[in-house]
Amino acid sequence: MPITNFTLFLSITFIVSASPGPVMLSCMANGGRLGMRKAFLGMLGACSGNLVLVGLSALGLGLIISQNDTLFNIVKWAGAAYLAFLGLQIMRKPIKGDQLNTGEITSSKSVLLNSFLVAIGNPKGLIYFGALFPQFISYQEPIGPQFLILTVTFLTMDLMWMFAYAVAGNKIMRWLKSPKHQIWFNTLSGLVLIIAAIFMALSGKA
């Protein structure tokens, strides 16, 4: 295989994907609040965002952004602000009586778009695809097939972890049928995303 250190790539990707970053926490919140169908749409949105980052990496733009302080910080702060905005939105969600039925007020398009924007604004993703991803490419061999293998491997592993986080959130849906519990979960989910936004803003370059 022309890809350099594929085993190391698998190990790093496993750890990076498993870490509770903005995308994974968003998947957990979707699984708990919206159910698995909407959570799966969120996963597709996040994967689409990651594919954009892969494309930037292939063009060399990911490396430029990750190495340029100004560009990196613009993307980082924009992503953090949007994540905090989502957190505040969740905390302010109206409670639906004695039955959890947020699917009616959260459109599929909204879930897809929100997850997409969270993914492309994630500094971890920019660093991973911009600076780390290219290091596993053997430039003496055809680059296209290598990018394809690495991308499919990453997306498969990332989807596995997104699904695990969504299932974890979904497991508590019965508990959420109580309006009081909905308030607690929405508040906790919102706070978690806001905290993730703070860590996002403080990560990487200042």
N, C-alpha and C positions, 0 to 999 in steps of 0.2 A: 504494500500500500504506500503510495507516495506521500500521504499525510504524515507530518512529523509528529512523533510521540502521541499517537492516537489514544493510548491508555491514559496518559497524563491529561489529555483533553477531556476524556470521559470523567475522570476523577474531579477535575476542576469544575466541569459543567454540572456534575451531580451536586456538589457543594453549593455552587452559585445559585442554582435553581431552587435548592431546598431552603435557602435562607429566606426568612420572612420579610422580604422587601415589599415595596408598594404594590406590585402586580399580584403577589401571592395573598397579601392582606385584602386586596380588593376582591379577589376570587372568594375568599372566606366570607367576606361581608355579603357578596352576591348570593352565595350558597345559602346563607342563613336568612337573608331578607327576601330573596326573590325566587328561591327554588333552583333545582338543578338545571332545568331547561334554560332559564335566563343566565345562570352561571356559565353554562356551556357556551352561550353566545358571547359572554364576556371573555372566555378563554380564546375564542376565535378572534375577537377584537385585539386581544393582547398578542396573539400569534402574528396577526397582520402588522401590528406595530413593530414586532421583532423582525419581521421580514423587511420592513423599511430600513431598519438599522443594519441588517445584513447587506442590503443593497448599497447603503452608504459605505459600509466597510469594503465592499467589492470595488467601489469607485475610489477608495482612498479617502473619502470625506470624513469617515468615522475617525480615522487616525488624526486628521487635521483638527477636527473639533475637540478630540480628547487631549490634544497637545496645545491647543490655543486657549489660554486662560479666559479671554473675553467671551469667545463663542461658547466654551464649555459652561461658563457661569450663567450665560443668558439662558441656555437650555435647562440647566440645573434649577435655576430659580423659577423659571416658567413652569417646570414640572412640579416643583414643590408647591408653588402657589395654586396650581390646578388641583393637586392632591388635597391640599387643605380646604379648598373650595368644595370638593366632593365630600370631605368629612363633615363640613358644616351643613351641607345639604342633607346628609343622612341624619344628622342630629335633629334637624328641623322637620323631618318627615312626619306627616299627619298619621295618627294611629287609627287603624281600621276596626273599630269595635272589638268584638270578642274573637275575631277570626283574622288570621294573617292572610292578606290578599293583595300584596303590593304589586303583583304582576300587572294589575289593571292600570296603575298609575305610573309604571316605569316601562316605557316602550322598548322593544327589542333594539331599535335603532339607537336609542339613547345608551343602552347597556354596551352595545358594540363600540360606539364612538367613545364613550368614557374610558373603556378598557384600552382602546387603541391609543388614546392620548396619554394615559398613564404609562403605557409601555414605551412610547417614543420619548417621553420626558424623563425617563428613569436614568439617572447618571450611571448606575451600575451597568445598565445595558450599553450606554455609550462607551464606557471603558472596556467592557467585555468584548463588544463587537469591533470597536475601533482600534484598541491597542493589543488585546489578547488574542482575539480570533485570528488575525493574520500571521501570528507567530507559529501557527500549526500548519501553515501552507508551505509546501515545497515548490519554490518558484522555478525549479528546473523541470517541473512536470506541468502538464495542462492544469490550469488553475480552476477552470469551470467545474469539472467533476469533483475536485476537492472541496470547493465551496458548497456544492450540493450535498456531499456526504456529511460535512460538518453541520450544515444548516438543518438537514433532516434529523441528525442525531440530537442536536440541541432542542429542536421543536418537540421531538418525541419525549425527551426527558423533562422538558419544561411543562408540557401538557400533563404528564404523569403527576408532577408535583402540584400543578394548578388544580387538577381533579381531586387530589388528596385534600388540599386546603378547602375546596368547595364542599366536599363531602363532610369535612369536619364542621363547617358552618351549617350545613344542611341538617346534621344530626340533631341540632337543637331547635328545629322548626316547631315541633310539638310544644316545646316549652314557650315558644314565642306566641302562642295563641292567646295568651293573657295580655291585655293592653299594657299592664304594668311591666311585664317582661319585654314587650316590644320597645317600650321607652328605654329600659335599661340596655337592651341590645343595640338599639340605634345610637344611644349615647356612647356606649363602649366602642362600637364600630367606628363612629365618627372620630372619637378621641384617638383610636389606634391609627387611623389614616392621617390625622393631624400630626401625631407624634412621628409617623413615618415621613411626613412632609418636612418636619423639623430636621430629622436625621438626614434626609435627602439634601436639604439646603446646606447642612454643615459638612456633608461628605465631599471628598475630593478636594478640588481647588477652592480657595476662599474667595 
